[in-house]
Structure formats: structure tokens, C-alpha cells
Amino acid sequence: ARVRKRLSDRERAIADYSKAIKLAPTAEIYLARALLWLELGQVKGTIADSQQAVALKPDFAGGHHVLAKAMEKSGDGVAAIAAYKKATRCYLDAGDKGNAQKCMTAIGEVKETSPLKTLENTSETGMSVSPDEFVKKVRER
């Protein structure tokens, strides 16, 4: 699958990753396939695979990050922000301040482009703080 991806044979790479998932599903393989779906503009496949990746490995920053990008592309700003928040926390826990900052920047961009100017806590989003409060807390951390 990796060789096919390097050769830009994305469809066959996806097929190979699918075979690998059947043999031994891991978060890393799901994420690799999710990234291919994202390159092909297949948002539903990207969402499904990145959700599987984070289900298998809840602290998988890359999985949350790709899920956030897919949610953003799907037009779901609230879900994108929630996923970017999770990715930020995971990156900070891993000591990766650079990627944490990228996620925080993305949160601001989603807030600006989202039709929802204020995102409140709801049971559907699972958000416990507003995006502004979250960014403030992360910067303090």
C-alpha cells in the first residue's frame, strides 16, 4: 500500500490498506487509508476511517487531526472544532507544540468561516467550553 501510494496509485493503495485492515486492524492503518481518502476528496471515507482510528487509539492526535479536517470539509464546523480540540490536547500531551499550534490556528479559521459565530455547549457536541475559552486555556498551558 505504501509503495502504491508513493507511485500515486491511490485506488490500489486503498485496496491494499483494506486488505491489511481485514488481517490486522490498527489505528495507523486506518489513518493511512483515511489520508488517501482525503487526498481523493472522499470525505465520508475519511471520516469513517479516522473515526475508526481514534476508536482504536483514543489518544491518537493524527487521527483526531484528520477527522477535524474531514469534518471541516463536510461543512460541520462544530464537529471540526471538537476534533481539533481533541487533537490539540493529544499533541500537547505528546509534547508536540508545533502541531498543537496548527490545530489552534485551524480552530480560529473554522470559527471565522463557520455560519455559527458562537458555539455553545450542547450534549451533541460534547464541548465543555467555548472555542475561545479553549484556545485561552491551551495558550495558558
Secondary structure as a PSIPRED ss2 file (coil, helix, strand):
# PSIPRED VFORMAT (PSIPRED V4.0)

   1 A C   1.000  0.000  0.000
   2 R H   0.000  1.000  0.000
   3 V H   0.000  1.000  0.000
   4 R H   0.000  1.000  0.000
   5 K H   0.000  1.000  0.000
   6 R H   0.000  1.000  0.000
   7 L C   1.000  0.000  0.000
   8 S C   1.000  0.000  0.000
   9 D C   1.000  0.000  0.000
  10 R H   0.000  1.000  0.000
  11 E H   0.000  1.000  0.000
  12 R H   0.000  1.000  0.000
  13 A H   0.000  1.000  0.000
  14 I H   0.000  1.000  0.000
  15 A H   0.000  1.000  0.000
  16 D H   0.000  1.000  0.000
  17 Y H   0.000  1.000  0.000
  18 S H   0.000  1.000  0.000
  19 K H   0.000  1.000  0.000
  20 A H   0.000  1.000  0.000
  21 I H   0.000  1.000  0.000
  22 K H   0.000  1.000  0.000
  23 L H   0.000  1.000  0.000
  24 A C   1.000  0.000  0.000
  25 P C   1.000  0.000  0.000
  26 T C   1.000  0.000  0.000
  27 A H   0.000  1.000  0.000
  28 E H   0.000  1.000  0.000
  29 I H   0.000  1.000  0.000
  30 Y H   0.000  1.000  0.000
  31 L H   0.000  1.000  0.000
  32 A H   0.000  1.000  0.000
  33 R H   0.000  1.000  0.000
  34 A H   0.000  1.000  0.000
  35 L H   0.000  1.000  0.000
  36 L H   0.000  1.000  0.000
  37 W H   0.000  1.000  0.000
  38 L H   0.000  1.000  0.000
  39 E H   0.000  1.000  0.000
  40 L C   1.000  0.000  0.000
  41 G C   1.000  0.000  0.000
  42 Q C   1.000  0.000  0.000
  43 V H   0.000  1.000  0.000
  44 K H   0.000  1.000  0.000
  45 G H   0.000  1.000  0.000
  46 T H   0.000  1.000  0.000
  47 I H   0.000  1.000  0.000
  48 A H   0.000  1.000  0.000
  49 D H   0.000  1.000  0.000
  50 S H   0.000  1.000  0.000
  51 Q H   0.000  1.000  0.000
  52 Q H   0.000  1.000  0.000
  53 A H   0.000  1.000  0.000
  54 V H   0.000  1.000  0.000
  55 A H   0.000  1.000  0.000
  56 L H   0.000  1.000  0.000
  57 K C   1.000  0.000  0.000
  58 P C   1.000  0.000  0.000
  59 D C   1.000  0.000  0.000
  60 F C   1.000  0.000  0.000
  61 A H   0.000  1.000  0.000
  62 G H   0.000  1.000  0.000
  63 G H   0.000  1.000  0.000
  64 H H   0.000  1.000  0.000
  65 H H   0.000  1.000  0.000
  66 V H   0.000  1.000  0.000
  67 L H   0.000  1.000  0.000
  68 A H   0.000  1.000  0.000
  69 K H   0.000  1.000  0.000
  70 A H   0.000  1.000  0.000
  71 M H   0.000  1.000  0.000
  72 E H   0.000  1.000  0.000
  73 K H   0.000  1.000  0.000
  74 S H   0.000  1.000  0.000
  75 G C   1.000  0.000  0.000
  76 D C   1.000  0.000  0.000
  77 G H   0.000  1.000  0.000
  78 V H   0.000  1.000  0.000
  79 A H   0.000  1.000  0.000
  80 A H   0.000  1.000  0.000
  81 I H   0.000  1.000  0.000
  82 A H   0.000  1.000  0.000
  83 A H   0.000  1.000  0.000
  84 Y H   0.000  1.000  0.000
  85 K H   0.000  1.000  0.000
  86 K H   0.000  1.000  0.000
  87 A H   0.000  1.000  0.000
  88 T H   0.000  1.000  0.000
  89 R H   0.000  1.000  0.000
  90 C H   0.000  1.000  0.000
  91 Y H   0.000  1.000  0.000
  92 L H   0.000  1.000  0.000
  93 D H   0.000  1.000  0.000
  94 A C   1.000  0.000  0.000
  95 G C   1.000  0.000  0.000
  96 D C   1.000  0.000  0.000
  97 K H   0.000  1.000  0.000
  98 G H   0.000  1.000  0.000
  99 N H   0.000  1.000  0.000
 100 A H   0.000  1.000  0.000
 101 Q H   0.000  1.000  0.000
 102 K H   0.000  1.000  0.000
 103 C H   0.000  1.000  0.000
 104 M H   0.000  1.000  0.000
 105 T H   0.000  1.000  0.000
 106 A H   0.000  1.000  0.000
 107 I H   0.000  1.000  0.000
 108 G H   0.000  1.000  0.000
 109 E H   0.000  1.000  0.000
 110 V H   0.000  1.000  0.000
 111 K H   0.000  1.000  0.000
 112 E H   0.000  1.000  0.000
 113 T H   0.000  1.000  0.000
 114 S C   1.000  0.000  0.000
 115 P C   1.000  0.000  0.000
 116 L C   1.000  0.000  0.000
 117 K C   1.000  0.000  0.000
 118 T C   1.000  0.000  0.000
 119 L C   1.000  0.000  0.000
 120 E C   1.000  0.000  0.000
 121 N C   1.000  0.000  0.000
 122 T C   1.000  0.000  0.000
 123 S C   1.000  0.000  0.000
 124 E C   1.000  0.000  0.000
 125 T C   1.000  0.000  0.000
 126 G C   1.000  0.000  0.000
 127 M C   1.000  0.000  0.000
 128 S C   1.000  0.000  0.000
 129 V C   1.000  0.000  0.000
 130 S C   1.000  0.000  0.000
 131 P H   0.000  1.000  0.000
 132 D H   0.000  1.000  0.000
 133 E H   0.000  1.000  0.000
 134 F H   0.000  1.000  0.000
 135 V H   0.000  1.000  0.000
 136 K H   0.000  1.000  0.000
 137 K H   0.000  1.000  0.000
 138 V H   0.000  1.000  0.000
 139 R H   0.000  1.000  0.000
 140 E H   0.000  1.000  0.000
 141 R C   1.000  0.000  0.000
